[in-house]
Amino acid sequence: MQVTEHVHAIKIPFAVPTRFVYAYLIYGKQICLVDSGIAPAKEIILAYIQNSGRDPKEISWLVQTHSHADHIGLSAEIKKISGCKVAAHGAEKAWIEDIELQYRERPTPTFRSYVQNSVGIDLVVSDGDTVDLGGGLAVRVIDTPGHSNGSVSYLLPADRPLFSGDAIPPVGGLPIYSDVLAAIQSIRKLRRISGLKALFSSWHDPILGEKVYPVIDGSLAYIQKVHELVRKEKAHSPGLNSSELTLRVLKGLAIPESLLNPIVITTIEAHLKESLRPNVLEGV
Ligand SMILES: [Zn+2]
């Protein structure tokens, strides 16, 4: 669906009901794709572009917020179809250019069904860089590590939407970040950007207008809620291993136990590293 003058949002369902990822299209003289979703979504993305009167061959840029499988699933295919250039942060490059390496180091259960091919990065980006999309449009790169080391967000100055990838955890969702303090600093950095008109996160439905800043604030409060649960359960049962502790925390967040996976355990371990801080938002 079209969500601003230039931006179209594509919701991509996962096999797990209620879970999804978003990819975004920036329509200008050419097309920029922000993340490519998962491999099974090929027809969804290509059909959307064609039904909107454009051609997938018009994609000139694919800008990656980060390397995880649900963000790079179609990247190789899109590059093959369109000849587009691919941009990503240097800290994500290895996992995008070698998906076997990513799978060895971060083996998510759905990895193989989400991404089948590696893709080469044409432009390594970092904080403050601008990617010129042609026709007077550009996106500005904002480093937002925490969810992953090289996570970036993109600001489109033209109509001021922010593409935040997985940098802003959704309240009530699985908390996924490998560095809790970096995640908080990144969210605050995004919060300081004035005049945001829309927030296009990969795991929220598009957020428009005055709802943008409250959603960002809510994610910070949610991280603190997770932190308090970790501290409470650890104090109550010091002998719990990481997996058992994570299950307790998920229960406290009203998240089904069936969603337990090694990635969310990493999040809880990241909180444990900061467990001496009663309030993880303070002093960061
Ligand atoms: Zn991710």
py3Dmol code that shows the C-alpha trace and the ligand (Angstrom):
import py3Dmol

protein = """\
ATOM      1  CA  MET A   1       0.000   0.000   0.000  1.00  0.00           C
ATOM      2  CA  GLN A   2       1.087   3.568  -0.633  1.00  0.00           C
ATOM      3  CA  VAL A   3       1.858   5.226   2.715  1.00  0.00           C
ATOM      4  CA  THR A   4       3.452   8.570   1.759  1.00  0.00           C
ATOM      5  CA  GLU A   5       4.022  10.439  -1.461  1.00  0.00           C
ATOM      6  CA  HIS A   6       7.074   8.325  -2.257  1.00  0.00           C
ATOM      7  CA  VAL A   7       6.806   5.249  -0.041  1.00  0.00           C
ATOM      8  CA  HIS A   8       4.916   1.994  -0.496  1.00  0.00           C
ATOM      9  CA  ALA A   9       4.803  -0.641   2.246  1.00  0.00           C
ATOM     10  CA  ILE A  10       4.681  -4.367   1.565  1.00  0.00           C
ATOM     11  CA  LYS A  11       3.663  -6.640   4.423  1.00  0.00           C
ATOM     12  CA  ILE A  12       5.212 -10.082   4.099  1.00  0.00           C
ATOM     13  CA  PRO A  13       3.660 -12.854   6.205  1.00  0.00           C
ATOM     14  CA  PHE A  14       5.778 -15.534   7.883  1.00  0.00           C
ATOM     15  CA  ALA A  15       4.801 -19.166   8.251  1.00  0.00           C
ATOM     16  CA  VAL A  16       4.207 -18.455  11.962  1.00  0.00           C
ATOM     17  CA  PRO A  17       0.771 -16.804  12.191  1.00  0.00           C
ATOM     18  CA  THR A  18       0.755 -13.178  13.398  1.00  0.00           C
ATOM     19  CA  ARG A  19       4.433 -12.746  12.519  1.00  0.00           C
ATOM     20  CA  PHE A  20       5.560 -10.763   9.487  1.00  0.00           C
ATOM     21  CA  VAL A  21       8.216  -8.449   8.112  1.00  0.00           C
ATOM     22  CA  TYR A  22       7.884  -5.291   6.062  1.00  0.00           C
ATOM     23  CA  ALA A  23       9.812  -4.285   2.970  1.00  0.00           C
ATOM     24  CA  TYR A  24       9.437  -0.756   1.638  1.00  0.00           C
ATOM     25  CA  LEU A  25       9.599   0.717  -1.837  1.00  0.00           C
ATOM     26  CA  ILE A  26      10.629   4.314  -2.463  1.00  0.00           C
ATOM     27  CA  TYR A  27       9.191   5.413  -5.780  1.00  0.00           C
ATOM     28  CA  GLY A  28      10.958   8.218  -7.596  1.00  0.00           C
ATOM     29  CA  LYS A  29      12.381   8.421 -11.071  1.00  0.00           C
ATOM     30  CA  GLN A  30      13.618   4.925 -10.269  1.00  0.00           C
ATOM     31  CA  ILE A  31      12.796   2.572  -7.409  1.00  0.00           C
ATOM     32  CA  CYS A  32      14.686   1.959  -4.178  1.00  0.00           C
ATOM     33  CA  LEU A  33      13.845  -1.140  -2.134  1.00  0.00           C
ATOM     34  CA  VAL A  34      14.493  -0.989   1.617  1.00  0.00           C
ATOM     35  CA  ASP A  35      15.206  -4.629   2.572  1.00  0.00           C
ATOM     36  CA  SER A  36      13.974  -7.501   0.458  1.00  0.00           C
ATOM     37  CA  GLY A  37      11.914  -9.674   2.814  1.00  0.00           C
ATOM     38  CA  ILE A  38      12.017 -13.440   2.575  1.00  0.00           C
ATOM     39  CA  ALA A  39      12.503 -15.718  -0.428  1.00  0.00           C
ATOM     40  CA  PRO A  40       8.879 -16.993  -0.521  1.00  0.00           C
ATOM     41  CA  ALA A  41       7.688 -13.375  -0.972  1.00  0.00           C
ATOM     42  CA  LYS A  42       9.086 -13.023  -4.493  1.00  0.00           C
ATOM     43  CA  GLU A  43       5.681 -12.925  -6.184  1.00  0.00           C
ATOM     44  CA  ILE A  44       4.250 -10.552  -3.555  1.00  0.00           C
ATOM     45  CA  ILE A  45       6.946  -7.952  -4.205  1.00  0.00           C
ATOM     46  CA  LEU A  46       7.154  -8.310  -7.974  1.00  0.00           C
ATOM     47  CA  ALA A  47       3.364  -8.332  -8.395  1.00  0.00           C
ATOM     48  CA  TYR A  48       3.036  -5.253  -6.199  1.00  0.00           C
ATOM     49  CA  ILE A  49       5.474  -3.314  -8.355  1.00  0.00           C
ATOM     50  CA  GLN A  50       3.795  -4.416 -11.581  1.00  0.00           C
ATOM     51  CA  ASN A  51       0.277  -3.746 -10.300  1.00  0.00           C
ATOM     52  CA  SER A  52       1.316  -0.227  -9.339  1.00  0.00           C
ATOM     53  CA  GLY A  53       2.304   0.461 -12.926  1.00  0.00           C
ATOM     54  CA  ARG A  54       6.062   0.164 -12.450  1.00  0.00           C
ATOM     55  CA  ASP A  55       8.593  -2.451 -13.509  1.00  0.00           C
ATOM     56  CA  PRO A  56      10.901  -4.415 -11.157  1.00  0.00           C
ATOM     57  CA  LYS A  57      13.717  -3.568 -13.599  1.00  0.00           C
ATOM     58  CA  GLU A  58      13.373   0.048 -12.403  1.00  0.00           C
ATOM     59  CA  ILE A  59      14.857  -0.910  -9.016  1.00  0.00           C
ATOM     60  CA  SER A  60      18.193   0.877  -9.021  1.00  0.00           C
ATOM     61  CA  TRP A  61      19.017   0.562  -5.299  1.00  0.00           C
ATOM     62  CA  LEU A  62      18.452  -2.051  -2.620  1.00  0.00           C
ATOM     63  CA  VAL A  63      19.406  -0.570   0.741  1.00  0.00           C
ATOM     64  CA  GLN A  64      19.731  -3.068   3.584  1.00  0.00           C
ATOM     65  CA  THR A  65      18.986  -2.135   7.186  1.00  0.00           C
ATOM     66  CA  HIS A  66      20.934  -5.242   8.241  1.00  0.00           C
ATOM     67  CA  SER A  67      21.861  -8.777   7.290  1.00  0.00           C
ATOM     68  CA  HIS A  68      19.276 -11.030   8.955  1.00  0.00           C
ATOM     69  CA  ALA A  69      17.610 -13.627   6.773  1.00  0.00           C
ATOM     70  CA  ASP A  70      14.179 -11.983   6.769  1.00  0.00           C
ATOM     71  CA  HIS A  71      15.722  -8.790   5.356  1.00  0.00           C
ATOM     72  CA  ILE A  72      17.954 -10.234   2.643  1.00  0.00           C
ATOM     73  CA  GLY A  73      15.830 -13.183   1.486  1.00  0.00           C
ATOM     74  CA  LEU A  74      15.294 -11.871  -2.037  1.00  0.00           C
ATOM     75  CA  SER A  75      18.311  -9.612  -2.352  1.00  0.00           C
ATOM     76  CA  ALA A  76      20.244 -11.850  -4.766  1.00  0.00           C
ATOM     77  CA  GLU A  77      17.116 -12.387  -6.874  1.00  0.00           C
ATOM     78  CA  ILE A  78      16.237  -8.666  -6.990  1.00  0.00           C
ATOM     79  CA  LYS A  79      19.782  -7.794  -8.006  1.00  0.00           C
ATOM     80  CA  LYS A  80      19.656 -10.409 -10.752  1.00  0.00           C
ATOM     81  CA  ILE A  81      16.330  -9.169 -12.089  1.00  0.00           C
ATOM     82  CA  SER A  82      17.061  -5.443 -11.931  1.00  0.00           C
ATOM     83  CA  GLY A  83      20.821  -5.037 -11.926  1.00  0.00           C
ATOM     84  CA  CYS A  84      20.418  -2.790  -8.875  1.00  0.00           C
ATOM     85  CA  LYS A  85      23.212  -1.793  -6.535  1.00  0.00           C
ATOM     86  CA  VAL A  86      23.110  -3.108  -2.973  1.00  0.00           C
ATOM     87  CA  ALA A  87      24.070  -0.963   0.024  1.00  0.00           C
ATOM     88  CA  ALA A  88      24.719  -2.119   3.604  1.00  0.00           C
ATOM     89  CA  HIS A  89      26.858  -1.305   6.626  1.00  0.00           C
ATOM     90  CA  GLY A  90      30.339  -2.815   6.707  1.00  0.00           C
ATOM     91  CA  ALA A  91      29.600  -4.786   9.892  1.00  0.00           C
ATOM     92  CA  GLU A  92      26.786  -6.630   8.048  1.00  0.00           C
ATOM     93  CA  LYS A  93      28.691  -7.250   4.826  1.00  0.00           C
ATOM     94  CA  ALA A  94      30.149 -10.660   5.699  1.00  0.00           C
ATOM     95  CA  TRP A  95      26.772 -12.175   6.614  1.00  0.00           C
ATOM     96  CA  ILE A  96      25.100 -10.797   3.465  1.00  0.00           C
ATOM     97  CA  GLU A  97      27.866 -11.895   1.132  1.00  0.00           C
ATOM     98  CA  ASP A  98      28.165 -15.339   2.741  1.00  0.00           C
ATOM     99  CA  ILE A  99      24.863 -16.698   4.040  1.00  0.00           C
ATOM    100  CA  GLU A 100      26.532 -19.964   5.072  1.00  0.00           C
ATOM    101  CA  LEU A 101      28.712 -17.967   7.450  1.00  0.00           C
ATOM    102  CA  GLN A 102      25.617 -16.261   8.854  1.00  0.00           C
ATOM    103  CA  TYR A 103      23.879 -19.601   9.317  1.00  0.00           C
ATOM    104  CA  ARG A 104      26.866 -21.047  11.157  1.00  0.00           C
ATOM    105  CA  GLU A 105      27.082 -18.042  13.458  1.00  0.00           C
ATOM    106  CA  ARG A 106      23.332 -17.340  13.884  1.00  0.00           C
ATOM    107  CA  PRO A 107      21.362 -20.496  13.047  1.00  0.00           C
ATOM    108  CA  THR A 108      17.719 -19.423  13.172  1.00  0.00           C
ATOM    109  CA  PRO A 109      15.170 -22.228  12.651  1.00  0.00           C
ATOM    110  CA  THR A 110      13.644 -20.639   9.531  1.00  0.00           C
ATOM    111  CA  PHE A 111      16.928 -19.531   7.925  1.00  0.00           C
ATOM    112  CA  ARG A 112      16.978 -21.972   5.012  1.00  0.00           C
ATOM    113  CA  SER A 113      13.434 -21.209   3.942  1.00  0.00           C
ATOM    114  CA  TYR A 114      13.930 -17.428   4.162  1.00  0.00           C
ATOM    115  CA  VAL A 115      17.173 -17.010   2.242  1.00  0.00           C
ATOM    116  CA  GLN A 116      18.858 -19.197  -0.341  1.00  0.00           C
ATOM    117  CA  ASN A 117      21.530 -17.023  -1.945  1.00  0.00           C
ATOM    118  CA  SER A 118      24.255 -14.615  -0.904  1.00  0.00           C
ATOM    119  CA  VAL A 119      24.554 -11.267  -2.660  1.00  0.00           C
ATOM    120  CA  GLY A 120      27.479  -8.907  -3.211  1.00  0.00           C
ATOM    121  CA  ILE A 121      27.493  -5.472  -1.571  1.00  0.00           C
ATOM    122  CA  ASP A 122      28.223  -2.620  -3.998  1.00  0.00           C
ATOM    123  CA  LEU A 123      28.302   0.224  -1.492  1.00  0.00           C
ATOM    124  CA  VAL A 124      29.363   0.058   2.155  1.00  0.00           C
ATOM    125  CA  VAL A 125      27.551   2.784   4.092  1.00  0.00           C
ATOM    126  CA  SER A 126      27.866   4.271   7.553  1.00  0.00           C
ATOM    127  CA  ASP A 127      26.519   7.098   9.666  1.00  0.00           C
ATOM    128  CA  GLY A 128      25.992  10.358   7.776  1.00  0.00           C
ATOM    129  CA  ASP A 129      26.361   8.889   4.294  1.00  0.00           C
ATOM    130  CA  THR A 130      23.808   9.722   1.649  1.00  0.00           C
ATOM    131  CA  VAL A 131      22.639   7.315  -1.027  1.00  0.00           C
ATOM    132  CA  ASP A 132      21.534   9.262  -4.097  1.00  0.00           C
ATOM    133  CA  LEU A 133      18.448   7.598  -5.545  1.00  0.00           C
ATOM    134  CA  GLY A 134      18.286   9.875  -8.603  1.00  0.00           C
ATOM    135  CA  GLY A 135      15.550  12.318  -9.575  1.00  0.00           C
ATOM    136  CA  GLY A 136      16.262  14.522  -6.548  1.00  0.00           C
ATOM    137  CA  LEU A 137      15.644  11.777  -3.960  1.00  0.00           C
ATOM    138  CA  ALA A 138      18.202  10.484  -1.484  1.00  0.00           C
ATOM    139  CA  VAL A 139      18.310   8.563   1.791  1.00  0.00           C
ATOM    140  CA  ARG A 140      20.555   9.469   4.704  1.00  0.00           C
ATOM    141  CA  VAL A 141      22.211   6.667   6.661  1.00  0.00           C
ATOM    142  CA  ILE A 142      21.968   6.597  10.467  1.00  0.00           C
ATOM    143  CA  ASP A 143      23.964   4.006  12.389  1.00  0.00           C
ATOM    144  CA  THR A 144      21.619   2.268  14.840  1.00  0.00           C
ATOM    145  CA  PRO A 145      23.483  -0.747  16.283  1.00  0.00           C
ATOM    146  CA  GLY A 146      22.079  -2.906  19.062  1.00  0.00           C
ATOM    147  CA  HIS A 147      19.728  -5.273  17.248  1.00  0.00           C
ATOM    148  CA  SER A 148      22.861  -6.206  15.300  1.00  0.00           C
ATOM    149  CA  ASN A 149      26.299  -4.579  15.164  1.00  0.00           C
ATOM    150  CA  GLY A 150      25.791  -2.955  11.781  1.00  0.00           C
ATOM    151  CA  SER A 151      22.074  -2.164  11.856  1.00  0.00           C
ATOM    152  CA  VAL A 152      21.337   1.139  10.142  1.00  0.00           C
ATOM    153  CA  SER A 153      18.241   3.251   9.645  1.00  0.00           C
ATOM    154  CA  TYR A 154      17.506   5.419   6.634  1.00  0.00           C
ATOM    155  CA  LEU A 155      15.903   8.849   6.590  1.00  0.00           C
ATOM    156  CA  LEU A 156      14.264  10.103   3.409  1.00  0.00           C
ATOM    157  CA  PRO A 157      14.513  13.887   3.782  1.00  0.00           C
ATOM    158  CA  ALA A 158      11.915  14.447   1.035  1.00  0.00           C
ATOM    159  CA  ASP A 159       8.881  13.573   3.177  1.00  0.00           C
ATOM    160  CA  ARG A 160      10.682  12.626   6.415  1.00  0.00           C
ATOM    161  CA  PRO A 161       9.832   8.997   6.951  1.00  0.00           C
ATOM    162  CA  LEU A 162      12.343   6.963   8.900  1.00  0.00           C
ATOM    163  CA  PHE A 163      13.096   3.364   7.912  1.00  0.00           C
ATOM    164  CA  SER A 164      14.259   1.772  11.135  1.00  0.00           C
ATOM    165  CA  GLY A 165      14.590  -1.922  10.238  1.00  0.00           C
ATOM    166  CA  ASP A 166      14.597  -3.887  13.492  1.00  0.00           C
ATOM    167  CA  ALA A 167      16.130  -1.100  15.612  1.00  0.00           C
ATOM    168  CA  ILE A 168      12.907  -0.313  17.490  1.00  0.00           C
ATOM    169  CA  PRO A 169      11.474  -3.397  19.248  1.00  0.00           C
ATOM    170  CA  PRO A 170       7.684  -3.640  19.124  1.00  0.00           C
ATOM    171  CA  VAL A 171       5.917  -3.523  22.487  1.00  0.00           C
ATOM    172  CA  GLY A 172       4.584  -6.999  23.231  1.00  0.00           C
ATOM    173  CA  GLY A 173       6.788  -8.653  20.600  1.00  0.00           C
ATOM    174  CA  LEU A 174       9.851 -10.841  20.926  1.00  0.00           C
ATOM    175  CA  PRO A 175      12.684  -8.603  22.170  1.00  0.00           C
ATOM    176  CA  ILE A 176      15.616  -9.163  19.799  1.00  0.00           C
ATOM    177  CA  TYR A 177      18.887  -7.283  20.272  1.00  0.00           C
ATOM    178  CA  SER A 178      22.412  -8.452  20.928  1.00  0.00           C
ATOM    179  CA  ASP A 179      23.534  -5.336  22.830  1.00  0.00           C
ATOM    180  CA  VAL A 180      20.944  -3.741  25.095  1.00  0.00           C
ATOM    181  CA  LEU A 181      22.844  -0.509  25.821  1.00  0.00           C
ATOM    182  CA  ALA A 182      23.651   0.064  22.152  1.00  0.00           C
ATOM    183  CA  ALA A 183      19.998  -0.606  21.282  1.00  0.00           C
ATOM    184  CA  ILE A 184      18.863   2.033  23.787  1.00  0.00           C
ATOM    185  CA  GLN A 185      21.396   4.570  22.513  1.00  0.00           C
ATOM    186  CA  SER A 186      20.265   3.952  18.937  1.00  0.00           C
ATOM    187  CA  ILE A 187      16.581   4.345  19.766  1.00  0.00           C
ATOM    188  CA  ARG A 188      17.337   7.600  21.578  1.00  0.00           C
ATOM    189  CA  LYS A 189      19.350   8.790  18.593  1.00  0.00           C
ATOM    190  CA  LEU A 190      16.318   8.201  16.368  1.00  0.00           C
ATOM    191  CA  ARG A 191      14.094   9.905  18.955  1.00  0.00           C
ATOM    192  CA  ARG A 192      16.212  13.064  18.657  1.00  0.00           C
ATOM    193  CA  ILE A 193      15.511  13.439  14.932  1.00  0.00           C
ATOM    194  CA  SER A 194      13.000  16.255  14.637  1.00  0.00           C
ATOM    195  CA  GLY A 195       9.993  16.402  12.380  1.00  0.00           C
ATOM    196  CA  LEU A 196       9.589  12.716  11.622  1.00  0.00           C
ATOM    197  CA  LYS A 197       6.387  12.230   9.653  1.00  0.00           C
ATOM    198  CA  ALA A 198       6.354   8.431   9.556  1.00  0.00           C
ATOM    199  CA  LEU A 199       8.086   5.435  11.065  1.00  0.00           C
ATOM    200  CA  PHE A 200       8.587   2.489   8.756  1.00  0.00           C
ATOM    201  CA  SER A 201       9.869  -0.328  10.900  1.00  0.00           C
ATOM    202  CA  SER A 202      10.207  -3.881   9.674  1.00  0.00           C
ATOM    203  CA  TRP A 203       8.096  -5.332  12.464  1.00  0.00           C
ATOM    204  CA  HIS A 204       5.462  -2.626  13.026  1.00  0.00           C
ATOM    205  CA  ASP A 205       2.654  -1.765  10.685  1.00  0.00           C
ATOM    206  CA  PRO A 206       3.442   1.689   9.196  1.00  0.00           C
ATOM    207  CA  ILE A 207       3.199   4.416  11.826  1.00  0.00           C
ATOM    208  CA  LEU A 208       2.170   7.844  10.669  1.00  0.00           C
ATOM    209  CA  GLY A 209       2.039  11.378  12.041  1.00  0.00           C
ATOM    210  CA  GLU A 210       1.795  12.070  15.737  1.00  0.00           C
ATOM    211  CA  LYS A 211       2.019   8.379  16.678  1.00  0.00           C
ATOM    212  CA  VAL A 212       5.704   8.167  15.677  1.00  0.00           C
ATOM    213  CA  TYR A 213       7.355   9.524  18.819  1.00  0.00           C
ATOM    214  CA  PRO A 214       5.068   7.711  21.323  1.00  0.00           C
ATOM    215  CA  VAL A 215       5.901   4.410  19.584  1.00  0.00           C
ATOM    216  CA  ILE A 216       9.619   5.137  19.934  1.00  0.00           C
ATOM    217  CA  ASP A 217       9.127   6.028  23.625  1.00  0.00           C
ATOM    218  CA  GLY A 218       7.087   2.854  24.111  1.00  0.00           C
ATOM    219  CA  SER A 219       9.917   0.697  22.819  1.00  0.00           C
ATOM    220  CA  LEU A 220      12.296   2.168  25.409  1.00  0.00           C
ATOM    221  CA  ALA A 221       9.811   1.473  28.189  1.00  0.00           C
ATOM    222  CA  TYR A 222       9.425  -2.067  26.849  1.00  0.00           C
ATOM    223  CA  ILE A 223      13.182  -2.679  27.038  1.00  0.00           C
ATOM    224  CA  GLN A 224      13.083  -1.559  30.678  1.00  0.00           C
ATOM    225  CA  LYS A 225      10.131  -3.902  31.297  1.00  0.00           C
ATOM    226  CA  VAL A 226      12.145  -6.816  29.885  1.00  0.00           C
ATOM    227  CA  HIS A 227      15.075  -5.764  32.062  1.00  0.00           C
ATOM    228  CA  GLU A 228      12.971  -5.716  35.222  1.00  0.00           C
ATOM    229  CA  LEU A 229      11.594  -9.174  34.456  1.00  0.00           C
ATOM    230  CA  VAL A 230      15.100 -10.537  33.904  1.00  0.00           C
ATOM    231  CA  ARG A 231      16.280  -9.080  37.219  1.00  0.00           C
ATOM    232  CA  LYS A 232      13.210 -10.290  39.094  1.00  0.00           C
ATOM    233  CA  GLU A 233      13.364 -13.864  37.797  1.00  0.00           C
ATOM    234  CA  LYS A 234      17.124 -14.089  38.265  1.00  0.00           C
ATOM    235  CA  ALA A 235      16.840 -12.832  41.868  1.00  0.00           C
ATOM    236  CA  HIS A 236      13.999 -15.252  42.549  1.00  0.00           C
ATOM    237  CA  SER A 237      15.737 -18.293  41.029  1.00  0.00           C
ATOM    238  CA  PRO A 238      19.504 -17.653  40.688  1.00  0.00           C
ATOM    239  CA  GLY A 239      20.122 -21.202  39.448  1.00  0.00           C
ATOM    240  CA  LEU A 240      18.148 -20.849  36.214  1.00  0.00           C
ATOM    241  CA  ASN A 241      20.092 -21.354  33.010  1.00  0.00           C
ATOM    242  CA  SER A 242      19.643 -18.859  30.148  1.00  0.00           C
ATOM    243  CA  SER A 243      16.973 -20.907  28.413  1.00  0.00           C
ATOM    244  CA  GLU A 244      14.902 -21.388  31.575  1.00  0.00           C
ATOM    245  CA  LEU A 245      15.268 -17.725  32.474  1.00  0.00           C
ATOM    246  CA  THR A 246      14.164 -16.697  28.980  1.00  0.00           C
ATOM    247  CA  LEU A 247      11.053 -18.867  29.276  1.00  0.00           C
ATOM    248  CA  ARG A 248      10.147 -17.140  32.556  1.00  0.00           C
ATOM    249  CA  VAL A 249      10.648 -13.725  30.953  1.00  0.00           C
ATOM    250  CA  LEU A 250       8.535 -14.664  27.928  1.00  0.00           C
ATOM    251  CA  LYS A 251       5.779 -15.764  30.285  1.00  0.00           C
ATOM    252  CA  GLY A 252       5.991 -12.394  32.057  1.00  0.00           C
ATOM    253  CA  LEU A 253       5.648 -10.672  28.684  1.00  0.00           C
ATOM    254  CA  ALA A 254       2.642 -12.884  27.745  1.00  0.00           C
ATOM    255  CA  ILE A 255       4.598 -14.265  24.771  1.00  0.00           C
ATOM    256  CA  PRO A 256       3.950 -17.947  23.925  1.00  0.00           C
ATOM    257  CA  GLU A 257       6.689 -20.344  25.055  1.00  0.00           C
ATOM    258  CA  SER A 258       6.656 -21.837  21.562  1.00  0.00           C
ATOM    259  CA  LEU A 259       8.463 -18.699  20.324  1.00  0.00           C
ATOM    260  CA  LEU A 260      11.541 -19.489  22.435  1.00  0.00           C
ATOM    261  CA  ASN A 261      14.595 -19.594  20.175  1.00  0.00           C
ATOM    262  CA  PRO A 262      18.373 -19.110  20.525  1.00  0.00           C
ATOM    263  CA  ILE A 263      18.097 -15.509  19.322  1.00  0.00           C
ATOM    264  CA  VAL A 264      15.795 -14.338  22.097  1.00  0.00           C
ATOM    265  CA  ILE A 265      18.001 -16.154  24.609  1.00  0.00           C
ATOM    266  CA  THR A 266      20.835 -13.911  23.354  1.00  0.00           C
ATOM    267  CA  THR A 267      18.675 -10.886  24.214  1.00  0.00           C
ATOM    268  CA  ILE A 268      18.107 -12.114  27.758  1.00  0.00           C
ATOM    269  CA  GLU A 269      21.836 -12.772  28.150  1.00  0.00           C
ATOM    270  CA  ALA A 270      22.471  -9.194  26.976  1.00  0.00           C
ATOM    271  CA  HIS A 271      20.208  -7.985  29.792  1.00  0.00           C
ATOM    272  CA  LEU A 272      22.014 -10.236  32.290  1.00  0.00           C
ATOM    273  CA  LYS A 273      25.268  -8.455  31.460  1.00  0.00           C
ATOM    274  CA  GLU A 274      23.631  -5.255  32.733  1.00  0.00           C
ATOM    275  CA  SER A 275      21.756  -6.876  35.609  1.00  0.00           C
ATOM    276  CA  LEU A 276      23.439  -4.724  38.255  1.00  0.00           C
ATOM    277  CA  ARG A 277      21.544  -1.726  36.850  1.00  0.00           C
ATOM    278  CA  PRO A 278      18.014  -1.505  38.268  1.00  0.00           C
ATOM    279  CA  ASN A 279      17.088   0.844  35.434  1.00  0.00           C
ATOM    280  CA  VAL A 280      18.842   0.053  32.181  1.00  0.00           C
ATOM    281  CA  LEU A 281      17.632   3.335  30.658  1.00  0.00           C
ATOM    282  CA  GLU A 282      19.503   5.428  33.209  1.00  0.00           C
ATOM    283  CA  GLY A 283      23.051   6.541  32.619  1.00  0.00           C
ATOM    284  CA  VAL A 284      23.036   5.327  29.008  1.00  0.00           C
TER     285      VAL A 284
END
"""
ligand_1 = """\
1
ZN
Zn 16.899 -8.537 12.380
"""
view = py3Dmol.view(width=600, height=400)
view.addModel(protein, "pdb")
view.setStyle({"model": 0}, {"cartoon": {"style": "trace"}})
view.addModel(ligand_1, "xyz")
view.setStyle({"model": 1}, {"stick": {}})
view.zoomTo()
view.show()
